[in-house]
Amino acid sequence: MRKKILDSNAAGVQVPERGNDWLDLRQIANIEASSEDPLFPIESVFQEHENIGWRADQEGEQLLRLIFDEPIRLHRIQLEFVEKEHRRTQEFTIRWSSANGGKLQEIVRQQWTFSPGGSTREVEDYDVSLDGVAILELFIRPDLNAGRGRATLLKWRLA
């Protein structure tokens, strides 16, 4: 085994990403969102160089659904959430189906506590082996404690 520790804070040093041939989801899928703040549109989570992200226009649970034009194969799912203003414990679930209207299967369910001045950024990177994906859903419960809160998402990438 070979090991190398990279200092991501050193000037000019970037931590290399794993082979990331990110899919251009704007070209191969439709997105459905249960709500959207007009200043933070859902399509911004799929744009590589923008850091606007999506935000719900209302509090409570939110659903984001990708419907692919043709079934695809996925081997990686990456999500990035940022919350700098409110302390909250969020839970999200990723589900998929191989057919439109087919039974959804859960891939992962994850909880994270955001804390301004502390933990404000969550990045989840999942290796998956899914073939024939027609639908991919992201269900967000933005605040498990108060049951309210506003869902946000900075990036959603697939490979």
mmCIF file of the C-alpha atoms, coordinates in Angstrom:
data_MODEL
# 
_entry.id   MODEL 
# 
loop_
_atom_site.group_PDB 
_atom_site.id 
_atom_site.type_symbol 
_atom_site.label_atom_id 
_atom_site.label_alt_id 
_atom_site.label_comp_id 
_atom_site.label_asym_id 
_atom_site.label_entity_id 
_atom_site.label_seq_id 
_atom_site.pdbx_PDB_ins_code 
_atom_site.Cartn_x 
_atom_site.Cartn_y 
_atom_site.Cartn_z 
_atom_site.occupancy 
_atom_site.B_iso_or_equiv 
_atom_site.pdbx_formal_charge 
_atom_site.auth_seq_id 
_atom_site.auth_comp_id 
_atom_site.auth_asym_id 
_atom_site.auth_atom_id 
_atom_site.pdbx_PDB_model_num 
ATOM 1   C CA . MET A 1 1   ? 0.000   0.000  0.000   1.00 0.00 ? 1   MET A CA 1 
ATOM 2   C CA . ARG A 1 2   ? 1.215   3.471  -0.873  1.00 0.00 ? 2   ARG A CA 1 
ATOM 3   C CA . LYS A 1 3   ? 0.149   6.471  1.133   1.00 0.00 ? 3   LYS A CA 1 
ATOM 4   C CA . LYS A 1 4   ? 0.581   10.196 0.671   1.00 0.00 ? 4   LYS A CA 1 
ATOM 5   C CA . ILE A 1 5   ? -0.895  12.947 2.821   1.00 0.00 ? 5   ILE A CA 1 
ATOM 6   C CA . LEU A 1 6   ? -1.596  16.151 0.910   1.00 0.00 ? 6   LEU A CA 1 
ATOM 7   C CA . ASP A 1 7   ? -1.730  19.489 2.672   1.00 0.00 ? 7   ASP A CA 1 
ATOM 8   C CA . SER A 1 8   ? -4.749  21.141 1.106   1.00 0.00 ? 8   SER A CA 1 
ATOM 9   C CA . ASN A 1 9   ? -3.895  24.420 2.862   1.00 0.00 ? 9   ASN A CA 1 
ATOM 10  C CA . ALA A 1 10  ? -0.476  24.748 1.250   1.00 0.00 ? 10  ALA A CA 1 
ATOM 11  C CA . ALA A 1 11  ? -0.191  27.423 -1.426  1.00 0.00 ? 11  ALA A CA 1 
ATOM 12  C CA . GLY A 1 12  ? -0.832  26.070 -4.884  1.00 0.00 ? 12  GLY A CA 1 
ATOM 13  C CA . VAL A 1 13  ? -1.637  22.538 -3.705  1.00 0.00 ? 13  VAL A CA 1 
ATOM 14  C CA . GLN A 1 14  ? -5.001  21.121 -4.647  1.00 0.00 ? 14  GLN A CA 1 
ATOM 15  C CA . VAL A 1 15  ? -6.328  17.833 -3.372  1.00 0.00 ? 15  VAL A CA 1 
ATOM 16  C CA . PRO A 1 16  ? -6.997  15.799 -6.487  1.00 0.00 ? 16  PRO A CA 1 
ATOM 17  C CA . GLU A 1 17  ? -10.514 14.520 -6.990  1.00 0.00 ? 17  GLU A CA 1 
ATOM 18  C CA . ARG A 1 18  ? -11.134 10.931 -7.903  1.00 0.00 ? 18  ARG A CA 1 
ATOM 19  C CA . GLY A 1 19  ? -11.845 10.327 -11.586 1.00 0.00 ? 19  GLY A CA 1 
ATOM 20  C CA . ASN A 1 20  ? -14.835 12.588 -11.882 1.00 0.00 ? 20  ASN A CA 1 
ATOM 21  C CA . ASP A 1 21  ? -16.475 12.534 -15.238 1.00 0.00 ? 21  ASP A CA 1 
ATOM 22  C CA . TRP A 1 22  ? -19.517 14.342 -13.900 1.00 0.00 ? 22  TRP A CA 1 
ATOM 23  C CA . LEU A 1 23  ? -22.657 13.928 -15.955 1.00 0.00 ? 23  LEU A CA 1 
ATOM 24  C CA . ASP A 1 24  ? -24.162 17.037 -17.523 1.00 0.00 ? 24  ASP A CA 1 
ATOM 25  C CA . LEU A 1 25  ? -27.551 16.545 -15.919 1.00 0.00 ? 25  LEU A CA 1 
ATOM 26  C CA . ARG A 1 26  ? -28.978 19.594 -17.653 1.00 0.00 ? 26  ARG A CA 1 
ATOM 27  C CA . GLN A 1 27  ? -28.667 17.675 -20.937 1.00 0.00 ? 27  GLN A CA 1 
ATOM 28  C CA . ILE A 1 28  ? -29.932 14.222 -19.883 1.00 0.00 ? 28  ILE A CA 1 
ATOM 29  C CA . ALA A 1 29  ? -32.598 14.755 -17.226 1.00 0.00 ? 29  ALA A CA 1 
ATOM 30  C CA . ASN A 1 30  ? -35.525 16.816 -16.031 1.00 0.00 ? 30  ASN A CA 1 
ATOM 31  C CA . ILE A 1 31  ? -35.601 18.088 -12.463 1.00 0.00 ? 31  ILE A CA 1 
ATOM 32  C CA . GLU A 1 32  ? -38.684 18.408 -10.290 1.00 0.00 ? 32  GLU A CA 1 
ATOM 33  C CA . ALA A 1 33  ? -38.581 20.393 -7.060  1.00 0.00 ? 33  ALA A CA 1 
ATOM 34  C CA . SER A 1 34  ? -41.279 20.696 -4.412  1.00 0.00 ? 34  SER A CA 1 
ATOM 35  C CA . SER A 1 35  ? -40.367 24.380 -3.999  1.00 0.00 ? 35  SER A CA 1 
ATOM 36  C CA . GLU A 1 36  ? -37.730 26.900 -5.026  1.00 0.00 ? 36  GLU A CA 1 
ATOM 37  C CA . ASP A 1 37  ? -36.603 30.317 -3.886  1.00 0.00 ? 37  ASP A CA 1 
ATOM 38  C CA . PRO A 1 38  ? -36.349 32.367 -7.127  1.00 0.00 ? 38  PRO A CA 1 
ATOM 39  C CA . LEU A 1 39  ? -32.978 33.741 -5.991  1.00 0.00 ? 39  LEU A CA 1 
ATOM 40  C CA . PHE A 1 40  ? -31.626 30.191 -5.467  1.00 0.00 ? 40  PHE A CA 1 
ATOM 41  C CA . PRO A 1 41  ? -32.896 28.112 -8.437  1.00 0.00 ? 41  PRO A CA 1 
ATOM 42  C CA . ILE A 1 42  ? -32.489 24.340 -8.532  1.00 0.00 ? 42  ILE A CA 1 
ATOM 43  C CA . GLU A 1 43  ? -30.486 24.352 -11.777 1.00 0.00 ? 43  GLU A CA 1 
ATOM 44  C CA . SER A 1 44  ? -27.622 26.131 -9.998  1.00 0.00 ? 44  SER A CA 1 
ATOM 45  C CA . VAL A 1 45  ? -26.730 22.933 -8.063  1.00 0.00 ? 45  VAL A CA 1 
ATOM 46  C CA . PHE A 1 46  ? -25.727 21.315 -11.358 1.00 0.00 ? 46  PHE A CA 1 
ATOM 47  C CA . GLN A 1 47  ? -23.472 24.136 -12.563 1.00 0.00 ? 47  GLN A CA 1 
ATOM 48  C CA . GLU A 1 48  ? -19.826 23.391 -11.879 1.00 0.00 ? 48  GLU A CA 1 
ATOM 49  C CA . HIS A 1 49  ? -18.469 26.868 -11.257 1.00 0.00 ? 49  HIS A CA 1 
ATOM 50  C CA . GLU A 1 50  ? -21.389 28.561 -9.520  1.00 0.00 ? 50  GLU A CA 1 
ATOM 51  C CA . ASN A 1 51  ? -21.762 28.543 -5.780  1.00 0.00 ? 51  ASN A CA 1 
ATOM 52  C CA . ILE A 1 52  ? -25.302 29.841 -5.541  1.00 0.00 ? 52  ILE A CA 1 
ATOM 53  C CA . GLY A 1 53  ? -27.062 26.585 -4.760  1.00 0.00 ? 53  GLY A CA 1 
ATOM 54  C CA . TRP A 1 54  ? -30.747 25.837 -4.278  1.00 0.00 ? 54  TRP A CA 1 
ATOM 55  C CA . ARG A 1 55  ? -32.969 26.869 -1.418  1.00 0.00 ? 55  ARG A CA 1 
ATOM 56  C CA . ALA A 1 56  ? -36.592 25.984 -0.768  1.00 0.00 ? 56  ALA A CA 1 
ATOM 57  C CA . ASP A 1 57  ? -39.022 28.880 -0.712  1.00 0.00 ? 57  ASP A CA 1 
ATOM 58  C CA . GLN A 1 58  ? -40.853 27.383 2.245   1.00 0.00 ? 58  GLN A CA 1 
ATOM 59  C CA . GLU A 1 59  ? -40.021 25.575 5.452   1.00 0.00 ? 59  GLU A CA 1 
ATOM 60  C CA . GLY A 1 60  ? -40.419 21.841 5.944   1.00 0.00 ? 60  GLY A CA 1 
ATOM 61  C CA . GLU A 1 61  ? -39.732 18.669 3.991   1.00 0.00 ? 61  GLU A CA 1 
ATOM 62  C CA . GLN A 1 62  ? -38.628 18.981 0.375   1.00 0.00 ? 62  GLN A CA 1 
ATOM 63  C CA . LEU A 1 63  ? -38.313 16.619 -2.577  1.00 0.00 ? 63  LEU A CA 1 
ATOM 64  C CA . LEU A 1 64  ? -35.943 16.966 -5.527  1.00 0.00 ? 64  LEU A CA 1 
ATOM 65  C CA . ARG A 1 65  ? -36.417 14.420 -8.319  1.00 0.00 ? 65  ARG A CA 1 
ATOM 66  C CA . LEU A 1 66  ? -34.255 13.741 -11.374 1.00 0.00 ? 66  LEU A CA 1 
ATOM 67  C CA . ILE A 1 67  ? -36.059 12.000 -14.235 1.00 0.00 ? 67  ILE A CA 1 
ATOM 68  C CA . PHE A 1 68  ? -33.604 10.763 -16.847 1.00 0.00 ? 68  PHE A CA 1 
ATOM 69  C CA . ASP A 1 69  ? -34.412 10.873 -20.563 1.00 0.00 ? 69  ASP A CA 1 
ATOM 70  C CA . GLU A 1 70  ? -32.942 7.374  -20.906 1.00 0.00 ? 70  GLU A CA 1 
ATOM 71  C CA . PRO A 1 71  ? -32.008 4.980  -18.071 1.00 0.00 ? 71  PRO A CA 1 
ATOM 72  C CA . ILE A 1 72  ? -28.389 5.480  -17.038 1.00 0.00 ? 72  ILE A CA 1 
ATOM 73  C CA . ARG A 1 73  ? -25.680 3.778  -15.020 1.00 0.00 ? 73  ARG A CA 1 
ATOM 74  C CA . LEU A 1 74  ? -24.419 5.544  -11.884 1.00 0.00 ? 74  LEU A CA 1 
ATOM 75  C CA . HIS A 1 75  ? -21.256 4.829  -9.959  1.00 0.00 ? 75  HIS A CA 1 
ATOM 76  C CA . ARG A 1 76  ? -20.943 7.982  -7.854  1.00 0.00 ? 76  ARG A CA 1 
ATOM 77  C CA . ILE A 1 77  ? -23.272 10.438 -6.114  1.00 0.00 ? 77  ILE A CA 1 
ATOM 78  C CA . GLN A 1 78  ? -21.939 13.593 -4.475  1.00 0.00 ? 78  GLN A CA 1 
ATOM 79  C CA . LEU A 1 79  ? -23.942 16.117 -2.448  1.00 0.00 ? 79  LEU A CA 1 
ATOM 80  C CA . GLU A 1 80  ? -22.770 19.330 -0.814  1.00 0.00 ? 80  GLU A CA 1 
ATOM 81  C CA . PHE A 1 81  ? -24.841 21.234 1.725   1.00 0.00 ? 81  PHE A CA 1 
ATOM 82  C CA . VAL A 1 82  ? -23.976 24.554 3.378   1.00 0.00 ? 82  VAL A CA 1 
ATOM 83  C CA . GLU A 1 83  ? -25.806 26.205 6.268   1.00 0.00 ? 83  GLU A CA 1 
ATOM 84  C CA . LYS A 1 84  ? -24.118 29.206 7.890   1.00 0.00 ? 84  LYS A CA 1 
ATOM 85  C CA . GLU A 1 85  ? -27.079 30.895 9.565   1.00 0.00 ? 85  GLU A CA 1 
ATOM 86  C CA . HIS A 1 86  ? -29.108 28.402 11.625  1.00 0.00 ? 86  HIS A CA 1 
ATOM 87  C CA . ARG A 1 87  ? -28.314 25.506 13.920  1.00 0.00 ? 87  ARG A CA 1 
ATOM 88  C CA . ARG A 1 88  ? -30.308 22.528 12.700  1.00 0.00 ? 88  ARG A CA 1 
ATOM 89  C CA . THR A 1 89  ? -30.132 18.769 12.325  1.00 0.00 ? 89  THR A CA 1 
ATOM 90  C CA . GLN A 1 90  ? -30.972 17.720 8.796   1.00 0.00 ? 90  GLN A CA 1 
ATOM 91  C CA . GLU A 1 91  ? -31.799 14.294 7.411   1.00 0.00 ? 91  GLU A CA 1 
ATOM 92  C CA . PHE A 1 92  ? -31.767 13.400 3.749   1.00 0.00 ? 92  PHE A CA 1 
ATOM 93  C CA . THR A 1 93  ? -32.614 10.240 1.870   1.00 0.00 ? 93  THR A CA 1 
ATOM 94  C CA . ILE A 1 94  ? -31.524 9.251  -1.636  1.00 0.00 ? 94  ILE A CA 1 
ATOM 95  C CA . ARG A 1 95  ? -33.803 6.817  -3.498  1.00 0.00 ? 95  ARG A CA 1 
ATOM 96  C CA . TRP A 1 96  ? -33.841 5.438  -7.028  1.00 0.00 ? 96  TRP A CA 1 
ATOM 97  C CA . SER A 1 97  ? -36.056 3.534  -9.423  1.00 0.00 ? 97  SER A CA 1 
ATOM 98  C CA . SER A 1 98  ? -35.333 1.729  -12.661 1.00 0.00 ? 98  SER A CA 1 
ATOM 99  C CA . ALA A 1 99  ? -38.694 2.684  -14.173 1.00 0.00 ? 99  ALA A CA 1 
ATOM 100 C CA . ASN A 1 100 ? -40.917 5.737  -14.167 1.00 0.00 ? 100 ASN A CA 1 
ATOM 101 C CA . GLY A 1 101 ? -43.557 4.948  -11.575 1.00 0.00 ? 101 GLY A CA 1 
ATOM 102 C CA . GLY A 1 102 ? -41.591 1.939  -10.328 1.00 0.00 ? 102 GLY A CA 1 
ATOM 103 C CA . LYS A 1 103 ? -40.901 1.158  -6.685  1.00 0.00 ? 103 LYS A CA 1 
ATOM 104 C CA . LEU A 1 104 ? -38.236 3.434  -5.187  1.00 0.00 ? 104 LEU A CA 1 
ATOM 105 C CA . GLN A 1 105 ? -35.313 1.811  -3.404  1.00 0.00 ? 105 GLN A CA 1 
ATOM 106 C CA . GLU A 1 106 ? -33.408 3.618  -0.678  1.00 0.00 ? 106 GLU A CA 1 
ATOM 107 C CA . ILE A 1 107 ? -29.687 4.077  -1.253  1.00 0.00 ? 107 ILE A CA 1 
ATOM 108 C CA . VAL A 1 108 ? -28.771 6.039  1.866   1.00 0.00 ? 108 VAL A CA 1 
ATOM 109 C CA . ARG A 1 109 ? -30.285 7.976  4.760   1.00 0.00 ? 109 ARG A CA 1 
ATOM 110 C CA . GLN A 1 110 ? -27.969 10.453 6.487   1.00 0.00 ? 110 GLN A CA 1 
ATOM 111 C CA . GLN A 1 111 ? -28.240 12.973 9.320   1.00 0.00 ? 111 GLN A CA 1 
ATOM 112 C CA . TRP A 1 112 ? -26.023 15.981 9.905   1.00 0.00 ? 112 TRP A CA 1 
ATOM 113 C CA . THR A 1 113 ? -26.057 18.823 12.424  1.00 0.00 ? 113 THR A CA 1 
ATOM 114 C CA . PHE A 1 114 ? -25.151 22.263 11.135  1.00 0.00 ? 114 PHE A CA 1 
ATOM 115 C CA . SER A 1 115 ? -23.783 24.731 13.664  1.00 0.00 ? 115 SER A CA 1 
ATOM 116 C CA . PRO A 1 116 ? -22.891 28.328 12.718  1.00 0.00 ? 116 PRO A CA 1 
ATOM 117 C CA . GLY A 1 117 ? -19.363 29.053 13.850  1.00 0.00 ? 117 GLY A CA 1 
ATOM 118 C CA . GLY A 1 118 ? -18.609 25.334 13.720  1.00 0.00 ? 118 GLY A CA 1 
ATOM 119 C CA . SER A 1 119 ? -19.847 22.729 11.288  1.00 0.00 ? 119 SER A CA 1 
ATOM 120 C CA . THR A 1 120 ? -21.410 24.640 8.379   1.00 0.00 ? 120 THR A CA 1 
ATOM 121 C CA . ARG A 1 121 ? -20.541 22.415 5.412   1.00 0.00 ? 121 ARG A CA 1 
ATOM 122 C CA . GLU A 1 122 ? -21.478 18.796 4.697   1.00 0.00 ? 122 GLU A CA 1 
ATOM 123 C CA . VAL A 1 123 ? -20.090 16.897 1.709   1.00 0.00 ? 123 VAL A CA 1 
ATOM 124 C CA . GLU A 1 124 ? -21.286 13.358 1.081   1.00 0.00 ? 124 GLU A CA 1 
ATOM 125 C CA . ASP A 1 125 ? -19.627 11.237 -1.594  1.00 0.00 ? 125 ASP A CA 1 
ATOM 126 C CA . TYR A 1 126 ? -21.075 7.799  -2.277  1.00 0.00 ? 126 TYR A CA 1 
ATOM 127 C CA . ASP A 1 127 ? -19.713 5.028  -4.478  1.00 0.00 ? 127 ASP A CA 1 
ATOM 128 C CA . VAL A 1 128 ? -22.675 3.176  -5.947  1.00 0.00 ? 128 VAL A CA 1 
ATOM 129 C CA . SER A 1 129 ? -23.307 0.566  -8.612  1.00 0.00 ? 129 SER A CA 1 
ATOM 130 C CA . LEU A 1 130 ? -26.721 1.307  -10.077 1.00 0.00 ? 130 LEU A CA 1 
ATOM 131 C CA . ASP A 1 131 ? -27.712 0.222  -13.553 1.00 0.00 ? 131 ASP A CA 1 
ATOM 132 C CA . GLY A 1 132 ? -30.765 1.406  -15.465 1.00 0.00 ? 132 GLY A CA 1 
ATOM 133 C CA . VAL A 1 133 ? -31.581 4.408  -13.256 1.00 0.00 ? 133 VAL A CA 1 
ATOM 134 C CA . ALA A 1 134 ? -34.688 6.182  -14.524 1.00 0.00 ? 134 ALA A CA 1 
ATOM 135 C CA . ILE A 1 135 ? -35.439 8.263  -11.408 1.00 0.00 ? 135 ILE A CA 1 
ATOM 136 C CA . LEU A 1 136 ? -33.233 9.568  -8.611  1.00 0.00 ? 136 LEU A CA 1 
ATOM 137 C CA . GLU A 1 137 ? -34.796 11.352 -5.649  1.00 0.00 ? 137 GLU A CA 1 
ATOM 138 C CA . LEU A 1 138 ? -33.365 13.456 -2.861  1.00 0.00 ? 138 LEU A CA 1 
ATOM 139 C CA . PHE A 1 139 ? -35.768 13.874 0.049   1.00 0.00 ? 139 PHE A CA 1 
ATOM 140 C CA . ILE A 1 140 ? -34.714 16.461 2.667   1.00 0.00 ? 140 ILE A CA 1 
ATOM 141 C CA . ARG A 1 141 ? -36.048 16.950 6.180   1.00 0.00 ? 141 ARG A CA 1 
ATOM 142 C CA . PRO A 1 142 ? -34.259 20.224 6.984   1.00 0.00 ? 142 PRO A CA 1 
ATOM 143 C CA . ASP A 1 143 ? -34.762 20.307 10.765  1.00 0.00 ? 143 ASP A CA 1 
ATOM 144 C CA . LEU A 1 144 ? -35.482 17.155 12.762  1.00 0.00 ? 144 LEU A CA 1 
ATOM 145 C CA . ASN A 1 145 ? -35.757 19.066 16.037  1.00 0.00 ? 145 ASN A CA 1 
ATOM 146 C CA . ALA A 1 146 ? -38.134 21.894 15.196  1.00 0.00 ? 146 ALA A CA 1 
ATOM 147 C CA . GLY A 1 147 ? -39.708 20.194 12.192  1.00 0.00 ? 147 GLY A CA 1 
ATOM 148 C CA . ARG A 1 148 ? -39.298 23.371 10.219  1.00 0.00 ? 148 ARG A CA 1 
ATOM 149 C CA . GLY A 1 149 ? -36.218 24.996 8.743   1.00 0.00 ? 149 GLY A CA 1 
ATOM 150 C CA . ARG A 1 150 ? -35.487 25.729 5.127   1.00 0.00 ? 150 ARG A CA 1 
ATOM 151 C CA . ALA A 1 151 ? -33.771 23.092 2.996   1.00 0.00 ? 151 ALA A CA 1 
ATOM 152 C CA . THR A 1 152 ? -30.675 24.061 1.012   1.00 0.00 ? 152 THR A CA 1 
ATOM 153 C CA . LEU A 1 153 ? -28.312 22.278 -1.375  1.00 0.00 ? 153 LEU A CA 1 
ATOM 154 C CA . LEU A 1 154 ? -25.135 23.733 -2.869  1.00 0.00 ? 154 LEU A CA 1 
ATOM 155 C CA . LYS A 1 155 ? -24.077 20.956 -5.298  1.00 0.00 ? 155 LYS A CA 1 
ATOM 156 C CA . TRP A 1 156 ? -25.488 17.687 -6.645  1.00 0.00 ? 156 TRP A CA 1 
ATOM 157 C CA . ARG A 1 157 ? -23.182 15.728 -8.932  1.00 0.00 ? 157 ARG A CA 1 
ATOM 158 C CA . LEU A 1 158 ? -23.410 12.289 -10.505 1.00 0.00 ? 158 LEU A CA 1 
ATOM 159 C CA . ALA A 1 159 ? -20.987 10.113 -12.399 1.00 0.00 ? 159 ALA A CA 1 
# 
